[in-house]
Amino acid sequence: MNRNDSSRFFPLALPALDSPKWQSTSTAFGLGVKSALSSILALVLFGTFIGVGAFAHDTGFTLGWAVASTMLVWAGPAQIILISTSHAGATLLESALAVTISAIRLLPMVVAVLPMMRTPQTKMRQLALPAHLTAVTVWVESFRLLPHVPRERRIVFVNGLGLALVSLSCIAVTIGYLLAANLPPLLSAGVLALTPMTFLLSTARNAQRLVDKLALALGLVLFPLVQLLHTGVDIMISGLTAGTVAYGVHRWRKRA
């Protein structure tokens, strides 16, 4: 995707790679914050976490606990699992295990994004915060925006991007919690469904190569079939299968 293609979907124009503005770490952090707040995904997250806040209220958790879980878990589906299992009487260890299993899906995203930020001088501790912030939203936006950010400023840029999205989500959780008494259950479920739909559309938009499009299409076709097996890890199985087949086709075409 070239710079013009990125600007068509992203109204905030980033400075050129050789712009003096990138010399300042505070400016790079601020551009990350602006990038988050001007993204359509920020609106989706806001709606999603309003639903999370309402759900936390309805299950009897405190507002402070709901906000803290947003900052520490930073994944809507995992938060729902945490709240649901805790409300059902599960032990802390059982809830933590359920959240960990849910979070495994984010590991490939972290593995894909962190190399885009590393330089020969990067220390491992500098990657701790970006790794925590790499949820689906940050993963999608990183692949779209980081090619337009100098490599030595990518960590601070992603920190600004991620922290802005987390802060916005905490505000949304607070609003949803306070409005829970007036938010119909059907609406709460509806706003939660916005997230996977928007991520799907964003992934489809960012799929530029045949291998990406093939993997996405195969995943959409395989998921309903794999779901009939009732494995409990339907998304992982369909995703791994689709990705492996697409990669095999990609390698075959390169050799042909």
C-alpha positions as CSV (number, residue, x, y, z in Angstrom):
1,M,0.0,0.0,0.0
2,N,1.5,3.4,-0.9
3,R,1.1,6.6,1.0
4,N,-1.8,7.8,-0.9
5,D,-3.7,4.6,-0.4
6,S,-3.1,4.9,3.4
7,S,-4.3,8.5,3.5
8,R,-7.6,7.5,1.7
9,F,-8.5,5.4,4.8
10,F,-6.6,7.4,7.4
11,P,-7.4,11.2,7.4
12,L,-4.4,12.2,9.5
13,A,-1.4,12.5,7.2
14,L,1.8,11.4,8.8
15,P,5.0,13.3,8.1
16,A,7.4,12.1,5.5
17,L,10.0,9.5,6.7
18,D,12.8,12.1,6.4
19,S,10.8,14.9,8.1
20,P,12.5,16.6,11.1
21,K,9.3,16.1,13.1
22,W,10.3,12.5,13.7
23,Q,13.5,13.6,15.5
24,S,11.4,14.3,18.6
25,T,10.2,11.3,20.6
26,S,7.4,13.3,22.1
27,T,6.2,14.3,18.6
28,A,6.3,10.6,17.5
29,F,4.3,9.6,20.6
30,G,1.8,12.4,19.9
31,L,1.4,11.3,16.3
32,G,0.6,7.8,17.6
33,V,-2.1,9.2,19.9
34,K,-3.6,11.3,17.0
35,S,-3.5,8.2,14.8
36,A,-5.5,6.2,17.4
37,L,-8.1,8.9,17.9
38,S,-8.6,9.5,14.2
39,S,-9.1,5.8,13.3
40,I,-12.5,4.3,12.6
41,L,-11.4,1.4,14.9
42,A,-11.4,3.8,17.8
43,L,-15.2,4.3,17.4
44,V,-15.7,0.6,17.3
45,L,-13.6,0.1,20.4
46,F,-15.6,2.8,22.2
47,G,-18.9,1.1,21.4
48,T,-17.5,-2.4,22.3
49,F,-16.2,-1.3,25.7
50,I,-19.4,0.4,26.5
51,G,-20.9,-3.0,26.3
52,V,-18.1,-4.5,28.4
53,G,-18.8,-1.8,31.1
54,A,-22.5,-2.6,31.1
55,F,-21.8,-6.3,31.3
56,A,-19.4,-5.8,34.3
57,H,-22.2,-3.7,36.0
58,D,-24.8,-6.4,35.4
59,T,-22.6,-9.1,36.9
60,G,-21.9,-7.2,40.1
61,F,-18.3,-6.1,39.6
62,T,-17.1,-2.7,40.7
63,L,-16.2,0.1,38.4
64,G,-12.6,0.1,39.5
65,W,-12.3,-3.6,38.8
66,A,-13.8,-3.1,35.4
67,V,-11.4,-0.3,34.5
68,A,-8.4,-2.2,35.9
69,S,-9.2,-5.3,33.9
70,T,-9.4,-3.2,30.8
71,M,-5.9,-1.9,31.3
72,L,-4.4,-5.3,32.3
73,V,-6.3,-7.7,30.0
74,W,-6.8,-5.3,27.1
75,A,-8.9,-7.6,25.0
76,G,-12.7,-7.4,24.9
77,P,-13.4,-11.1,24.4
78,A,-10.9,-12.1,27.2
79,Q,-12.5,-9.5,29.5
80,I,-15.9,-11.1,28.9
81,I,-14.4,-14.5,29.7
82,L,-12.9,-13.1,32.9
83,I,-16.1,-11.5,34.0
84,S,-18.2,-14.5,33.1
85,T,-16.0,-17.1,34.8
86,S,-15.6,-15.0,37.9
87,H,-19.3,-14.3,38.1
88,A,-20.0,-18.1,37.7
89,G,-17.9,-18.8,40.8
90,A,-14.6,-20.0,39.2
91,T,-11.4,-19.7,41.2
92,L,-8.8,-17.0,40.4
93,L,-6.6,-19.7,38.8
94,E,-9.4,-21.1,36.6
95,S,-10.3,-17.6,35.4
96,A,-6.7,-16.8,34.7
97,L,-6.3,-20.0,32.7
98,A,-9.4,-19.3,30.7
99,V,-8.1,-15.8,29.9
100,T,-4.6,-17.1,29.0
101,I,-6.1,-19.6,26.6
102,S,-8.1,-16.9,25.0
103,A,-5.1,-14.6,24.7
104,I,-3.0,-17.2,22.9
105,R,-4.7,-16.0,19.7
106,L,-2.8,-12.7,20.1
107,L,0.7,-14.3,20.2
108,P,1.1,-14.5,16.4
109,M,0.2,-10.8,16.2
110,V,2.8,-9.9,18.7
111,V,5.4,-12.0,16.9
112,A,4.4,-10.3,13.6
113,V,4.5,-6.7,14.9
114,L,7.5,-6.6,17.2
115,P,10.1,-7.3,14.4
116,M,8.7,-4.2,12.6
117,M,9.8,-2.1,15.6
118,R,13.2,-3.6,16.5
119,T,16.6,-2.0,15.6
120,P,20.0,-3.4,16.4
121,Q,20.1,-1.1,19.5
122,T,16.6,-2.1,20.8
123,K,16.6,-3.7,24.3
124,M,14.1,-6.4,25.2
125,R,12.6,-4.3,28.0
126,Q,11.7,-1.6,25.5
127,L,9.4,-4.1,23.7
128,A,7.5,-5.1,26.9
129,L,4.9,-2.3,26.7
130,P,4.3,-2.6,22.9
131,A,3.9,-6.4,23.3
132,H,1.2,-5.8,25.9
133,L,-0.5,-3.2,23.8
134,T,-0.6,-5.4,20.7
135,A,-4.2,-6.5,20.6
136,V,-6.1,-6.9,17.3
137,T,-6.7,-3.1,16.9
138,V,-3.0,-2.2,17.3
139,W,-2.0,-5.1,15.1
140,V,-4.2,-3.9,12.2
141,E,-3.1,-0.3,12.6
142,S,0.6,-1.2,12.9
143,F,0.7,-3.0,9.6
144,R,-1.0,0.0,8.0
145,L,0.9,2.8,9.6
146,L,4.4,1.6,10.6
147,P,5.8,1.6,7.0
148,H,5.3,5.4,7.1
149,V,7.1,5.8,10.5
150,P,11.0,5.8,10.8
151,R,12.1,2.5,12.4
152,E,13.8,4.2,15.3
153,R,10.5,6.0,16.2
154,R,8.2,3.0,15.8
155,I,8.2,1.9,19.4
156,V,7.3,5.2,20.8
157,F,4.7,5.7,18.1
158,V,3.0,2.3,18.9
159,N,3.1,3.2,22.6
160,G,1.2,6.4,21.8
161,L,-1.2,4.5,19.6
162,G,-1.9,1.7,22.1
163,L,-2.1,3.8,25.2
164,A,-4.5,6.2,23.5
165,L,-6.8,3.2,22.6
166,V,-6.5,1.7,26.1
167,S,-7.4,5.1,27.6
168,L,-10.4,5.5,25.3
169,S,-11.6,2.0,26.2
170,C,-11.3,2.8,29.9
171,I,-13.5,5.9,29.4
172,A,-16.0,3.8,27.4
173,V,-16.1,1.1,30.2
174,T,-16.9,3.8,32.7
175,I,-19.7,5.3,30.5
176,G,-21.1,1.8,29.9
177,Y,-20.9,1.0,33.6
178,L,-22.8,4.1,34.6
179,L,-25.4,3.7,31.8
180,A,-25.9,0.0,32.4
181,A,-29.3,0.5,34.0
182,N,-30.6,2.1,30.8
183,L,-28.7,0.0,28.2
184,P,-30.9,-2.9,26.9
185,P,-29.2,-6.3,27.0
186,L,-29.7,-6.7,23.2
187,L,-27.9,-3.5,22.5
188,S,-25.0,-4.6,24.8
189,A,-24.7,-7.8,22.8
190,G,-24.9,-5.8,19.5
191,V,-22.0,-3.4,20.3
192,L,-19.8,-6.4,21.3
193,A,-20.5,-7.9,17.9
194,L,-19.2,-4.7,16.2
195,T,-15.6,-5.6,17.0
196,P,-15.1,-8.9,15.1
197,M,-17.0,-7.5,12.2
198,T,-14.9,-4.4,11.9
199,F,-11.6,-6.3,12.4
200,L,-12.7,-8.7,9.6
201,L,-13.4,-5.7,7.3
202,S,-10.1,-4.1,8.3
203,T,-8.2,-7.2,7.6
204,A,-9.9,-7.6,4.2
205,R,-9.0,-4.0,3.4
206,N,-5.4,-4.5,4.2
207,A,-5.1,-7.8,2.3
208,Q,-3.0,-6.7,-0.7
209,R,-1.3,-9.9,-1.9
210,L,-2.9,-13.0,-3.2
211,V,-1.7,-15.1,-0.3
212,D,-3.4,-12.7,2.2
213,K,-6.7,-12.8,0.3
214,L,-6.6,-16.5,-0.1
215,A,-5.9,-17.1,3.6
216,L,-8.8,-14.8,4.5
217,A,-11.2,-16.4,2.0
218,L,-10.3,-20.0,3.1
219,G,-10.7,-19.1,6.7
220,L,-14.2,-17.7,6.1
221,V,-15.1,-20.9,4.2
222,L,-13.6,-23.3,6.7
223,F,-14.8,-21.8,9.9
224,P,-18.5,-22.9,9.6
225,L,-17.4,-26.4,8.7
226,V,-14.9,-26.7,11.5
227,Q,-17.5,-25.4,14.0
228,L,-19.5,-28.5,13.3
229,L,-16.8,-30.5,15.1
230,H,-17.4,-28.6,18.4
231,T,-13.7,-28.6,19.2
232,G,-13.7,-25.4,21.3
233,V,-10.8,-24.0,19.2
234,D,-12.7,-23.7,15.9
235,I,-11.1,-20.3,15.1
236,M,-7.6,-21.5,15.7
237,I,-8.0,-24.7,13.6
238,S,-9.6,-22.9,10.7
239,G,-7.1,-20.1,10.8
240,L,-4.0,-22.4,10.9
241,T,-5.4,-24.6,8.1
242,A,-6.3,-21.6,5.9
243,G,-3.0,-19.9,6.5
244,T,-1.0,-23.1,5.9
245,V,-2.8,-23.8,2.6
246,A,-2.4,-20.2,1.5
247,Y,1.3,-20.2,2.3
248,G,1.7,-23.5,0.4
249,V,0.0,-22.1,-2.7
250,H,2.2,-19.0,-2.4
251,R,5.4,-21.0,-2.3
252,W,4.1,-23.2,-5.2
253,R,3.4,-20.1,-7.3
254,K,6.9,-18.7,-6.6
255,R,8.6,-21.9,-7.7
256,A,6.4,-22.3,-10.8
